[in-house]
Amino acid sequence: MKRLFLLYRNAFGGLSRPAWMMSLVMFINRSGAMVTPFLAVYLTEVLDYSLKEAGMILSIYGLGSVCGSFLGGWLTDRVGHFKVQFLSLTVGGSLYFLLLNLREFEYMAAGVFILSLVNDTLRPANSVSISYYARPENVTRAFSLNRMALNLGFSIGPALGGFLAAISYRWLFIADGITCISAGIFFFFYFRNQQGHRPQPRKKAEQTEQAINVERSPYRDVPFLLFTVLCCSFAAIFFQFITTLPLYYRQVYQLSETGIGSLLAFNGFIVFMLEMIAVYLIGDKVRKSVLIVTGMLMLGFSFILLNLNMEVSTLYVAMFLLSLSEILAMPFMATITVERSTENNWGSYMGLYTISYAAAHVVAPYLGTTIASKYGFDTLWWSVGGLAVITAVGFYFVVQYMERERLRKQPIVASGEAGVMVG
């Protein structure tokens, strides 16, 4: 027990106080994450939408997420990450109260699009804030701490959401809105005067013409573009977790809302318990290409396993593997993005990275529900398993190339951009 305590202490040690407070903001926000995990069930069972209509609504949510991620990255480079996060949390939280009163398909589609547009401007701004407030040597662990807080919140949100949904789905929207606004208020009062460890982006007027000319755009960075395509593929598979998996639990295993919430919360609990330890133990010892590929393959197998055994216990084993895949892949994807950005384009890089996840929100629910409705869930799980293998191969070559490229440029980076170096 003493060794375990020391391991946890070392894993969490050295992180700045603002990094902890940023994670607390995300914990408050994600503790109310109840609408999205139950949205498909709400649409099909409460509003009587067909499976295809529910998939379309979820894809529209993803389309709003794409637009929000792009807008969030653009705004972050121009008005700063503080303003973008505050407005996203408070305005986005208010929109949940509007959404709970929508019934018709057209109004629901418009409401979901606007909600996800506003909510997902948060993502690039939040990622920039993490790298800004974290000490340079602790960026990966700061991202993991933030994800740990998100997953701790997610271990509470769906479980509580399942309980509230059993009473009335209306309470899901109310609770989600309140926690978003609460997180925004706390964020404003704590971070309004905080200084970070990474330089603030310079205004264009302060940059020399030469600096502007040599600034790299993520949209012209071919290796990074390939990387984001692969991240989108990873996310399209992973997001079956919150789109088709709850439907699978309900329709195939006849689980109650409480049972579905418990399974989803199990993911948050596992990531909360293990991610920081895993990053601390292996983050600097194993190449990112190996970690991401391993996580990718594990993700695919977690879905294939659903076809190999029909016991309820298999659902928990599969969720455990999915959680491990998240631990091995996601923190290091974010770190790679930070490593390729500078203080003047970090919003654009983080924006494009989050766009890859947002685009998956468009693809994942539509393809998932379409395949499941036409060919069955078994075909869906085999399909995403095969896609995971293909994506893993792509990650292996692209990330290795990016790692070699970074090593070649390391002497130059060390003298000019030491603030963005991470282990």
PyMOL commands that set and color helices and strands:
alter all, ss='L'
color gray80, all
select helices_A, chain A and resi 2-12+17-31+35-46+51-79+81-99+105-119+122-133+136-167+170-191+204-206+209-214+218-220+222-241+244-251+257-282+288-308+312-339+346-375+377-416+418-420
alter helices_A, ss='H'
color red, helices_A
deselect
rebuild
show_as cartoon
